[in-house]
Amino acid sequence: MGTPAFSVPVLSALMEAGHDVVSVCTQPDRPSGRGRRAGPSGVKAFAVERGLQVLQPESLRRDARARAELASLDPDLMVVSAYGLYIPGSVLAAPRLGCLNVHPSLLPLYRGPSPVAAAILNGDTVTGVTLMAVTERMDAGPIVAQEETAVGPEETTLGLTARLFEMGAGLLVRILPSWRRGGIRPVEQDERRATRTRRLSREDGLIDWSRPAAETARRVRAHDPWPGSFTYWRGKLLKIAHAKALPAPSRAAAPGEVVSLSGGIGVGTGDGLLWVGRLQLEGRRFVDAQEFLRGHPDLVRSALG
């Protein structure tokens, strides 16, 4: 049970390890791209290409027929990887080996929909992946296995998410033989340490230049790919990517003021200077800062926001 492309390694690892995937359950086709045409999820595209049965219920809570169809498969185990829809208790209870979820954080930290972005936003240097037994409470089930990894200083949510699900896929296939034999005793999560994340909105991407450069750089990385990071320049939307805080002492500039730097531009913040390597003006494509300045030299000494 999974939906986005970064869940594909979990499905792929199960197949490569010789497990019999009797069905794939994913969300219905959704509109995407500029044309807003309905298209398959990354998991569905992979499954169809390999001839796997695909189920796409709109809601397992409301669709009794879908629940009956899942039960008729008589699965030994269900694996969930960023499925994105509520799974009723009756569905979770069907497999004799239960239901395991691949979650990209070290639970009980960062339950909910945005665990990777939260780790980057908070400046964590270590994160990881958790396999847990799924319950009806979101991300609150007993922990089956965990694996830690360092957070790279320039890793984005996009890159770190992909890496964590690759790790989770490997961890899953390694522990499944022991799980099948009953050789793993799940450990209940410590509710006192639990933290929760929320779904990011478009508004989260708006840069506040009064905040420190170090925080802003983390936000740029955390909000890649969604909702992105943006500001305004002379009434037009200006997206920013590949940014980092310059070590002190750095050239002084007022919050939002643009200065020219070697290999990019600098923007003043409430504390320090933010180096920006790539920009995209409304209606254009992303380009590196030097190319942007060749077309818009008046960006320097102007104010963003």
C-alpha positions in Angstrom: 0.0 0.0 0.0 1.8 3.1 -1.2 1.4 6.1 -3.5 4.3 8.4 -4.4 7.3 7.5 -6.5 9.7 7.5 -3.5 7.7 4.4 -2.2 8.6 2.4 -5.3 11.9 1.1 -3.8 9.9 -0.6 -1.0 7.7 -2.5 -3.5 10.7 -3.2 -5.7 12.7 -4.6 -2.8 9.9 -7.0 -1.8 9.7 -8.3 -5.3 13.5 -8.7 -5.7 13.7 -10.6 -2.4 11.3 -13.2 -3.8 8.1 -12.2 -1.9 4.8 -12.8 -3.7 3.1 -9.4 -4.1 -0.5 -10.4 -4.6 -1.8 -6.9 -5.0 -0.9 -3.2 -4.8 -3.2 -0.7 -3.3 -2.6 3.0 -4.2 -4.6 6.2 -4.3 -6.8 7.0 -7.3 -5.3 8.8 -10.2 -5.0 12.5 -9.4 -4.6 15.7 -11.6 -1.0 16.8 -11.8 1.3 19.0 -13.9 0.5 22.2 -15.8 -2.4 20.6 -17.7 -3.9 19.1 -14.5 -4.5 15.8 -16.2 -5.3 12.8 -14.1 -2.3 10.5 -13.9 -1.2 7.4 -12.1 0.8 7.5 -8.9 4.4 6.5 -9.0 3.6 3.2 -7.3 0.8 2.4 -9.8 3.0 3.1 -12.8 5.6 0.7 -11.5 3.0 -1.9 -10.6 1.3 -1.8 -14.0 4.6 -2.0 -15.8 5.3 -5.3 -13.9 1.9 -6.8 -14.4 0.8 -6.5 -10.7 -2.9 -6.2 -9.7 -3.7 -2.7 -8.7 -6.5 -1.5 -6.4 -7.4 2.2 -6.2 -10.2 2.7 -3.7 -11.2 6.3 -3.0 -11.7 5.5 0.7 -11.2 2.2 2.5 -13.4 3.7 5.3 -16.4 4.1 3.1 -15.8 1.4 0.4 -17.0 -2.0 1.8 -16.4 -3.6 -1.6 -12.7 -2.6 -1.5 -12.4 -3.9 2.0 -13.9 -7.2 0.9 -11.6 -7.4 -2.1 -8.5 -6.9 0.1 -9.7 -9.6 2.6 -10.3 -12.0 -0.3 -6.6 -11.8 -1.2 -5.9 -13.5 2.2 -2.5 -11.8 2.5 0.1 -13.0 5.0 1.4 -9.4 5.4 0.6 -5.9 4.4 3.3 -3.3 3.9 2.5 0.4 4.0 4.8 3.1 2.5 3.3 6.6 2.3 -0.1 5.3 1.2 -1.8 8.6 2.4 -5.3 7.3 3.2 -6.8 6.0 6.4 -6.7 2.3 6.8 -9.6 0.8 9.0 -8.9 -1.6 11.8 -10.8 -4.4 9.9 -8.2 -4.1 7.1 -5.3 -4.0 9.4 -6.5 -7.1 11.2 -6.8 -9.3 8.1 -3.1 -10.4 7.5 -1.9 -13.0 9.9 1.5 -11.3 10.1 0.0 -7.9 10.6 0.7 -4.7 8.8 4.1 -3.0 8.7 4.7 0.7 7.9 7.9 2.3 6.6 8.1 5.8 8.2 10.9 8.3 7.4 11.8 9.4 10.9 13.0 7.9 14.2 9.7 7.5 15.9 8.2 8.7 18.2 9.8 11.8 16.7 8.0 13.4 13.8 4.7 11.5 13.4 2.4 12.7 10.7 2.7 13.9 7.1 6.0 16.0 7.0 8.6 14.1 9.0 11.6 14.7 6.7 10.9 18.5 6.3 10.5 18.8 10.1 13.9 17.2 10.7 15.6 19.6 8.3 13.7 22.6 9.6 14.8 21.8 13.2 18.4 21.5 12.1 18.7 17.8 13.1 22.0 16.2 12.2 20.7 12.7 12.6 17.4 11.1 11.4 16.4 7.7 10.3 13.7 5.3 9.3 11.3 3.2 11.4 9.4 0.0 10.7 6.3 -0.1 12.9 3.3 -2.2 13.3 0.4 -0.2 12.1 -2.5 0.7 14.4 -5.5 3.0 13.8 -3.6 5.9 15.6 -1.4 7.7 13.1 2.3 6.6 13.4 1.7 5.4 17.0 2.2 1.7 16.6 4.9 -0.4 18.2 8.4 -0.1 16.8 9.7 -3.2 14.9 13.1 -1.9 13.7 14.9 1.4 13.2 18.0 2.6 11.4 19.8 5.9 11.8 21.6 8.1 9.3 23.3 11.5 9.3 21.5 14.4 7.6 23.8 15.9 5.0 24.4 19.7 5.4 22.9 20.4 2.0 20.3 17.7 1.8 16.8 18.7 0.7 13.5 17.0 1.6 13.4 15.6 -1.9 16.8 13.9 -1.7 16.6 12.9 2.0 13.1 11.4 1.5 14.3 9.2 -1.4 17.3 8.1 0.6 15.3 7.2 3.7 12.8 5.1 1.8 15.7 3.2 0.1 17.0 2.6 3.6 13.6 1.5 4.8 13.3 -0.9 1.8 16.5 -2.6 2.7 15.7 -2.8 6.4 12.3 -4.3 5.7 13.6 -7.2 3.6 16.3 -7.9 6.2 13.9 -8.2 9.1 11.0 -10.0 7.3 12.4 -13.6 7.8 12.7 -13.0 11.6 9.3 -11.2 11.7 7.7 -14.2 10.0 9.3 -16.6 12.6 8.1 -14.5 15.5 11.6 -13.5 16.4 11.0 -9.8 16.8 9.1 -8.3 19.8 7.8 -4.9 18.9 8.5 -2.1 21.4 5.8 0.4 22.3 6.6 4.0 21.6 7.4 6.4 24.4 4.5 8.8 24.2 6.4 11.3 26.4 8.8 11.8 23.5 6.3 11.9 20.7 6.2 14.9 18.4 3.8 15.6 15.5 4.1 17.3 12.2 1.5 19.0 10.1 0.9 19.1 6.3 2.9 22.0 4.7 0.9 24.7 2.9 1.7 27.0 0.1 2.1 29.9 2.6 4.9 28.0 4.3 7.1 28.7 1.3 7.1 32.6 1.7 10.5 33.7 2.9 10.6 36.1 5.9 13.8 38.1 5.4 13.7 39.2 9.1 14.6 35.6 10.2 18.2 34.5 10.6 20.1 33.3 7.5 20.8 29.9 9.0 17.1 29.3 9.6 16.2 30.6 6.1 18.7 28.2 4.5 17.1 25.3 6.3 13.7 26.3 5.2 14.8 26.4 1.6 16.1 22.9 1.9 13.1 21.7 3.9 10.6 23.1 1.4 12.1 21.5 -1.7 10.1 20.2 -3.5 6.9 21.5 -1.7 5.9 24.2 -1.3 9.2 25.6 -2.6 10.7 28.9 -1.3 9.7 32.2 -2.8 9.7 35.9 -2.3 8.7 38.9 -4.5 10.7 41.2 -6.6 9.1 44.3 -8.1 5.7 42.7 -7.9 6.7 39.4 -9.4 7.1 36.0 -7.8 10.7 35.0 -7.4 11.5 31.4 -6.4 14.8 30.6 -4.7 16.7 27.3 -4.6 20.2 26.2 -3.4 20.8 28.6 -0.6 23.1 28.6 2.4 24.0 30.8 5.3 27.4 32.4 5.0 29.7 32.0 7.9 30.4 35.1 10.0 31.7 37.7 9.4 29.8 38.2 6.2 29.0 41.3 4.2 26.3 43.3 5.9 23.0 44.0 4.2 19.5 45.0 5.3 16.9 42.3 5.5 15.8 41.5 1.9 18.6 43.7 0.3 20.4 42.0 -2.6 24.2 42.2 -3.0 26.5 40.7 -5.5 28.8 37.8 -4.5 31.2 35.5 -6.2 29.2 32.6 -7.7 25.8 33.9 -6.7 24.0 36.6 -4.9 23.6 37.4 -1.2 20.4 38.6 0.5 20.4 40.3 3.8 18.4 38.7 6.7 17.7 39.4 10.3 21.0 37.8 11.2 23.7 37.3 8.5 23.7 36.9 4.7 22.0 34.2 2.7 23.9 33.0 -0.4 21.6 32.1 -3.2 22.7 30.0 -6.1 19.5 29.5 -8.2 16.5 31.6 -8.9 13.3 31.5 -11.0 11.4 34.6 -12.0 7.7 34.2 -12.5 7.0 32.7 -15.9 10.6 31.7 -16.5 12.8 28.7 -15.7 15.3 28.2 -12.9 18.8 29.5 -13.7 21.9 30.0 -11.7 22.4 33.4 -10.0 25.1 34.6 -12.4 22.9 33.9 -15.5 20.0 35.6 -13.7 22.1 38.7 -13.1 23.2 38.9 -16.7 19.5 39.3 -17.7 18.5 41.3 -14.6 21.5 43.3 -13.3 19.2 45.7 -11.5 18.4 42.9 -9.0 21.6 43.9 -7.1 20.9 46.7 -4.5 17.2 46.1 -4.9 14.9 44.8 -2.1 13.0 41.5 -2.0 9.8 40.8 -0.1 
